[in-house]
Amino acid sequence: MSILFVLCLGVFCSTTGWRVVEPMLFPIAGELGVSVNEAVLLATAYSIPFGLMSLVFGPMADSLGKVRVILWSLVFIALSQVLMALSTSLPMMLAARVLGGIFAGGVNPVVVALMAELIPYEQRQVALGRFTFAHISGQMAGAAVAGLLVDHIGWRAMLFGVGVFVAGVLAISVRALRGHRDTRRTQSIASLVADYRSIFDRSLSWVVLGVLVFEGILVLGIIAFVPPMLVAHEAVGSAPAGIVIACFALGGLAFAFSVKQFLAWLGPWNMLRVGGTITGLALLGTALPLHWTAVAGLFFLAGFGFYLLHSPIQLCTTELAPRARGAGLSMASLAYTGGQGLGPLIGAAVAGATGYGTLFALSGLLTVVFGFVAAALIAARSAPKPV
């Protein structure tokens, strides 16, 4: 069993736990006696700790070993899912969700850092495509399975099942990665400060990190509002929400299979422009009076466009700090997940004032503009390496 496959399996189960909650917001809110907009905080309770703790886990992985950090993080992700299943109030569930978000920060960015260490730059875009495949397959599995099963087995059983699944992947990972030695560096406070300072010495880093924040806010941050948005599209129950969110991930999978071709056809900067346009127009389309099955098709296009947009940005993150990849990828993770954490907070305010349809339409319009602005800013500050 290859190390790349095992790493991607860890990413898959981590992301499954991330997206399993959104399709179940209505039954969770109903049983815990809170509103859907309050239950949406479960998305922020995962994303913000994920990003903040990435700053800790990145340097920790550089010092203690990336494999060790990944394995221990999977332990606590499994525990968090079980604790969520046992929660009897929203505060209890938020606390368990925070625990999962904290230790997810020790999986995804650390996996990318380890891949960047093991794989030459010229081959890295394809390897990152495999990472993207695992990441969005986990989203699809979490959203689709939760949406389809929650009305039959309940949200508690669903969360407990995810916890058992993560524990199973942990067992496989321990066996497959036993004895693997990755690069380690002796860390001090001074060297840690120097690592992070080196990231911000380049104007490109500020641009890439800012772009990651806006990606999270404009697109991924509003996915939590899919269930209430679909009410206007004749959707009943949790299953439609799960299917629509899964279609977003399925669109990403379609891109993951074709990343090499699109890189050759468009180049990185046109990938940003075209990806932003496809994503934005698809989100704008949700404002039309369509049946929810048509909205699912639009979300397939949005997912394809989003990962077309995100792929060249992700490649840039692997070179933010070549001598301290854990720190560089941690800062990128903070920006990306921080945007996803801010998205639901901003979205709740916008939706409360204008409605869910306007929220998605406004996001779509801004995403079209964002793709062109991001391409111009990044291209002006970097000369892409051969890919």
N, C-alpha and C positions, 0 to 999 in steps of 0.2 A: 504494500500500500504506500503510495508516494506521499512525501511530506506535504506537497502542494494540495493534494486531495484532502488530507486530514485537516489542514489549516482551513480550507474552504468549508469543510463539514462543520468546524467550530463556528465559523462566520454564519453559516446557514442556521444553526440552532439558536445562536444569539439573536439573529434578526427575526426569527420566528417568534421569539418571546417579545420582541419590540412591537410587532404589528398585530399580535393576537388580540389586543384589547379593543382597538377602534371599532370593529364590527359589533362588539358586545356592549357598547356604551348604553344603549337603551335598557337592556335587562339589568346591567350592573347598577345604573342610576335608580331604576325602579325598586330593586331589592334593598339598596342602601338608603333609600329615601332622600335622594338629592336630584337636582336638575341635570339635564344632559350637559349644559354649559359648565356645571361644576365638575361633572365626571370627566370632561375634556382635560382637566388638569392632570389626569393620569398620563397624558402624552408629554406634557411639560415635565412632570415628575421623573420621567425617564431620560428625556433629552438633555436637560440642563446638567444633572449630575454626570451623565455620560461625558459631556464635553469638559466639564471642570476637572473630573478625576483623570481624564486622559493626560492632563498636564503632570499628574503624579505618576501614572503608570508608564508613560513613555520613558522618562529618565530611569524609573525603577527597572524597566525591561532592559535598558542599556546596561545597567549595573548588575542586576541579579540574573539576567537571562530572559529572553523573550518567551521561550517555551514554558518556563516555570510560571511566569506571570499569566500566560494564556490558560494554563491548566487550573490554577487556583481561581481565576476569574470564573471559569465555567462552574466550579463548585458553588459559588455564591449566586450565580445566575439561576441555577437549578433551585437553590434554597428560596430565592425571592419569589419564584413562581408558586411554590408550595405555600408560602406565607400569604401571598395574595389570595390564593384559593380559600384560605382559612379566615380571611378578614371579615369582620362583622360591621365595620364602619368605613366611611371614606378616608378618614385620617389614617386608620390602620393600613388600608390598601395603598394609600399614597406612600406611607413609610416603606412598605415592602417593595413598591415600585421604584422608589429612590434607591434601595439596595441593589435592585437589578440594574438600574441605570449606571450606578457607580461602577459595578464590575464589568458591565459591557464595555466600559472605557478601557478595560484591560484585554479585550479581545480584538475588535475590528481594527483599531489603529495599530496595535502591536503586530497583528498579522501582516498588515501592509508593510510595516517596517521590516519584519523578518523576510518578506518576499523581496523587498528592495535590496536587502543584504545578500540574498541568495541568487538573484536573477540579474544579469547584465541589463543596462538601460535599454539597449537595442531590442531586447526580447521582452521588456517589462510590460509594454502596453498590452500584449496578448495575455500575459499572466494576470494583469489587472482585470482583463476581460473575464477571466475565470473567477476572480474574486467578485466582480460585479454580478456574475451569474449566480454565485452562491448567495450573495447578499440579497438580491431581488427574488431569488427562488424562496428564500426564507420568508420574505415579505408576503409573497404569493401564498405560500403554504399556511402561514399564520392567519392571514386575512380570510382566505377561502375556507379553510377547515373550521375556523371559529364561526364564520358566518353561517356555514351549512349545518354545523352540529350543535350550536349553542341552544337552539330552540328545542332540541331533543334530549341533550344530556345536561344542560345547564352550564353557566359560565364557570362555576367552581370546578367541576370535573374537567372542563376544557383546560383551565390553568394548571391543574394538578397533572394532567396528561403531558403538558408542555414541560413541566418540571422533570418528569420521569424521562422524557425524551432527551433533555439536555444532559441528565445524569448518564444515560446510555452513551451519548456522544463523548462525554468525558472519559468513560471507561475505554472506549476505542482509542481516544487520543493519547491516554496514558500509555497504553500498550505500544502504539505506533511511534510515539515520539520519545520513548524511553531511551536514554543514552545520547540523544542529539545534543550537541554542544554548539550554541550560537555565540557570536562575538559579544564580549562583555568589556565594559570600561569602568575603571575606578572613578567614582563620582564624589565630588565635594560640593559644598554650597557655591564656592567660587566658580567651579567648572560648570555647574548647572546654570548659574546666572550667565556665564559666558556663552553657553549653548543657546539659550533663549535670546540673548542679545544679538548673536550672529544671525538669527532668523530675521530680525527687524533692521539689520543693517542694509538690506536690499529693498528697494522700492517695489520690486516684483512681489515680495512676500506680503506687503501691505495690501496690494491689489488682489492677490489670490485669496488671502484670508477674508477680505471684504466681500469678494464674489461668493465665497462659500457661505457666508452669513446670509446674503440675499437669496441664494438658492434655497436655503432652508426655510426662510420666511415665506417666500413667494409660492413655492410649490409643495414641498414636503410638510411644511407646517400647517397647511390647510386640509390635509388628508383626514385629520381627526373630525372634520365637519362633513364628511361624506354622508353619514347616516341621516342627520337632519336635512341636508341639502336634497337628498333623494325623496323626501316626503312630497315635494312638489312634482316629482316625476313618477307618481303612482307606485312607489316602492313600499311594501308592507313587510315588516319583520327584519331580522338581522341578515338573512341570506342575501338579499340584493346588495347591501352594503359590503359584505364580504366578497361578493363576486366582482363588484366595481373596483374595489381596492386591489383585488387579485389581478384584474385586467391591467391596471397600471403596472404592476410587477411583471405581468406577462409581456407587455410592450417592452419593458426593460430587457427581458430575456431575449426577445427577438433582436434587439440591438446587440446584446452580448455575443450572439452567434455570428454577427456580421461586423464586429468592430474593426477587424483588419481591413475589410473592403471599404468601409466608409472613411477610414483614415487615409487610404490611398486615393479615393475619389475626391474627397473634399478638403483634406488637410485640417489641421487642428482649429484654425480660426473660423473657417466656414462651418465646421461642426458646431461651434458655439452659436453662430448666427442661425443656421438652419434648425438646430435643436431648439433654440429659444422660440423660434417662429412656430414650429410644429406644436410645441407644448402650449404656448400661449393661445393659439387659435383653438386648440382642443378644449382648453379650459373656458374660453369665451363661448364655445358652443354649448356648454352646459346651461347657459342662460336661456336657450331656446326651449319651447314647450315640447320636449321629447319624452318618450317613454324611457324608463330607467335602463332598459336593455340597450338603447341607443347611446345613453350616457356611458354605459360600460364600454362601448366601442370607442367613444371619445377618450376615455381614460386609457385604453390600450395605446392610442396615438400619443397621448400625453406622456405615458411612461416611456415609449420609444424615444420621443423627442427629448425628454428630460435626461436620459442617460447618454444620448448623443451629445447633449450640451455638457453634461458633467464629465465625460471621459477625458477630454484634454485638460480640464481643470485638475482632475485627480492625478494625472501624470505629473503636472507641475508640483503637486504637494510632495512627491517623493524626492524632490531635489531642493526643498526649502532649507534643509540642513544636512548635506551629505555626510558630514562627520559625526552627526548625532541624530540619526534618523528617528529614533524614538521620540526625541523632543520635537523635531519638525513635524512628524505625523500627529503628535499629540496636540500641537497648536492648531493644525489643520482640523483635527477632529473637534476641538473646542469650538472653532468658528462654525463648522458645518452643523453640529448638533445644537450649538447655541441658537443658530437661526431657526432650527426646527422647534426648539423650546419656546422661542419668542413668537413663532408663528401662531400657535393656538391662542396666546394671550392677545395679540393684535387682532387675530381673526374673530375672537369672541366680541371684541369691542365693535369691529366693523359690522359683523353680522347682527349684533344687537341694535345697531342704528339703521342699517339698510337692508338686512335680510341676507340669507345664505346665497341666493342666486347672484346678488350684486357682489358678494365677497369673492366668488369664484370667477366672475367676469372681470372684476378689477385685477385680480391676480393674473389672469390670462393676458390682459392688456399690458401690464407692467412686465410680464415675462418676455413678451415679444421685444420690447425696448431693451430689456436687460441683456438678451443674447448679443445684440449689436454693441452695446456699451462694453460688456465684458470682453468681447473679442478685440475691440479697439484698445482697451486699457492694457490687456495682457500682451497683445502683439507688439505694442509700442515699447514694452519693457523687457522683452525676451527674444532671443533668437533660438527657435526650437532645435533641439538636437535631432539627428536622424532617427526615424522610427520605422 
